[in-house]
Amino acid sequence: MKTVILDVRSPEDAMSDFSETWKTGKAQRSARVSFATPELLWKVLTAKRWELLKALCGAGPVSIREAARRVNRDVKAVHGDITALLTAGLLNRVPDGGVEFPYEAVKVEFLLQAA
């Protein structure tokens, strides 16, 4: 199953892992998208965008109109959410103009601890 891990970690930690992967040539088992803070993660992954990802998970390429139909929302609003998810690196644009969420599962990792 192709999984993406969404996590919260510093840009330095994310770059360190990238550098290690680049040096060794060993790819990570799962794709990873990192956010600098939990607040940034939740700003990008709003409830509506999370619903959209769930609808696209494992669905293959779809048009924006089809994505809107699957979540029963306005095409213009879904277009805005898709643009944000493309910018965050969570969706891919496909040649015919549609989009794809190329994963079958999502794992979210972050730690909340006392200050």
Protein Blocks (a to p, Z undefined) as FASTA:
>chain_A
ZZdddddddfklmmmmmmmmmmnopacfbdcdddfbfklmmmmmgfklmmmmmmmgonap
adfklmmmmnopafklmmmmmmmmmmnopaccdfkopacdfbfbdcdddddddZZ
